[in-house]
């Protein structure tokens, strides 16, 4: 195709598409932005300089979740988690991927599934990066929000307070 229109409100022209790397089952598309939102583009330009490839994938996933593109994101994210041993190794992006799955299920009202994924996110976040950081606080915040939706107010309050306590020790990303 000459141009690809994504739901993120930007038009890209396709420069090339590369075959998947041996163990990675994803094609890589090189694109050029044709039409864009200036503020979003400026923010996006800064990110590739600071993040690894898995982290960039998680950022795109979070962006699509905010646009309520749950079906678009869920299947590739599950595939990514099924191949986590190849893609992430000891990368804290694994915890972020579980957190994203929890967010998808939570926003769809499937709180049981959401809590399972949030607990996995917390488990991996603590194992891979046990320092008190923004990602750890995000896990507790998401669990607290999910518990609040289910009317488990005491447990929700405990998780939300832990998120605030952790966040007070770390700068906001």
C-alpha positions in Angstrom: 0.0 0.0 0.0 1.1 3.5 -0.6 -0.4 4.9 2.6 -1.5 3.4 5.8 -4.0 5.2 8.0 -3.8 4.2 11.7 -6.4 4.8 14.3 -4.0 7.1 16.1 -4.9 9.9 13.8 -1.8 9.9 11.7 -1.2 9.1 8.0 2.0 7.2 7.2 3.5 6.2 3.8 5.1 2.8 3.9 8.8 2.8 3.0 9.5 -0.9 3.4 8.4 -4.0 5.3 11.1 -6.4 6.6 10.5 -10.1 7.2 10.5 -11.3 10.9 13.8 -12.0 12.6 14.4 -15.7 13.3 12.8 -16.0 16.8 10.7 -12.8 16.6 7.4 -13.5 14.8 6.7 -9.8 13.9 7.2 -8.0 10.6 9.0 -4.6 10.9 7.4 -1.7 8.8 9.5 1.4 8.1 7.1 4.3 7.6 7.2 8.1 7.1 4.7 10.4 8.7 2.6 12.3 6.1 -0.1 14.0 8.3 0.2 14.4 12.0 -0.6 16.2 15.2 2.4 18.4 16.1 2.4 17.9 19.8 2.0 14.1 19.6 4.8 13.9 17.0 7.2 15.9 19.2 6.4 13.7 22.1 6.9 10.6 19.9 10.2 11.8 18.5 11.7 12.0 22.1 10.7 8.5 23.1 12.8 6.4 20.7 16.0 7.9 22.0 15.1 6.8 25.5 13.5 3.4 25.2 14.3 -0.2 24.1 12.3 -1.9 21.4 10.1 -3.8 23.9 9.5 -0.6 25.8 8.4 1.2 22.6 6.0 -1.6 21.9 4.5 -1.2 25.4 4.2 2.6 24.8 2.3 2.0 21.5 0.1 -0.6 23.3 -0.7 1.9 26.1 -1.5 4.5 23.5 -3.9 2.1 21.7 -5.5 1.1 25.0 -6.2 4.8 25.7 -7.9 4.9 22.3 -10.1 1.9 23.4 -8.6 -0.3 20.7 -8.7 -3.3 23.0 -9.3 -6.0 20.3 -6.4 -4.5 18.2 -4.0 -4.8 21.1 -5.1 -7.9 23.0 -4.2 -10.7 20.5 -0.7 -9.4 19.7 -0.1 -8.7 23.4 -1.1 -12.3 24.3 1.2 -13.5 21.5 4.0 -11.4 22.9 3.4 -12.7 26.4 3.4 -16.3 25.1 6.8 -15.6 23.6 8.1 -13.6 26.6 11.1 -15.9 27.1 12.4 -14.9 23.6 11.4 -11.2 23.6 11.9 -9.9 27.1 14.3 -12.1 29.0 14.9 -10.0 32.1 13.3 -6.9 30.8 10.8 -5.1 33.0 8.7 -4.6 29.9 7.3 -8.1 30.8 5.6 -6.6 33.8 4.3 -3.7 31.7 2.8 -6.2 29.2 1.0 -8.0 32.0 -0.2 -4.6 33.4 -1.5 -3.7 29.9 -3.5 -6.9 29.7 -4.9 -6.1 33.1 -5.9 -2.7 32.0 -7.7 -4.1 28.9 -9.7 -6.5 30.9 -10.4 -3.9 33.6 -11.8 -1.4 31.1 -14.0 -4.2 29.7 -15.4 -4.9 33.1 -13.7 -8.3 33.4 -12.2 -7.6 36.8 -11.3 -11.2 37.6 -9.1 -11.5 34.6 -7.7 -8.0 35.2 -6.7 -8.9 38.8 -4.9 -12.0 37.6 -2.8 -10.0 35.1 -2.2 -7.2 37.6 -0.9 -9.8 40.1 1.4 -11.2 37.4 2.6 -7.7 36.6 3.4 -7.0 40.3 5.1 -10.4 40.6 7.4 -9.7 37.6 8.0 -6.0 38.5 9.2 -7.0 42.0 11.3 -9.8 40.6 12.9 -7.9 37.7 13.1 -4.4 39.3 12.4 -4.5 43.0 13.2 -0.9 43.6 10.3 1.4 44.4 9.5 3.0 41.1 6.8 4.4 39.0 6.0 1.0 37.4 5.6 -0.6 40.8 3.3 2.2 41.9 1.3 1.7 38.7 0.7 -1.9 39.5 -0.6 -1.1 43.0 -2.7 1.7 41.6 -4.3 -0.5 38.9 -5.0 -3.2 41.4 -6.6 -0.7 43.8 -8.7 0.8 41.0 -9.9 -2.7 40.0 -10.7 -3.6 43.6 -12.6 -0.4 44.0 -14.7 -1.2 40.9 -15.6 -4.5 42.5 -16.6 -2.7 45.8 -13.7 -4.3 47.8 -13.0 -0.9 49.4 -10.7 -1.9 52.2 -8.4 -3.9 49.9 -8.6 -1.1 47.3 -7.6 1.5 49.8 -4.6 -0.6 50.9 -3.4 -0.9 47.3 -4.0 2.8 46.5 -2.2 3.9 49.6 0.8 1.7 48.7 0.9 3.2 45.2 0.9 6.7 46.7 3.6 5.8 49.2 5.8 4.4 46.4 5.1 7.3 44.1 6.1 9.8 46.8 9.6 8.2 46.7 10.0 8.5 42.9 9.8 11.2 40.3 6.9 11.0 37.8 8.0 9.8 34.3 
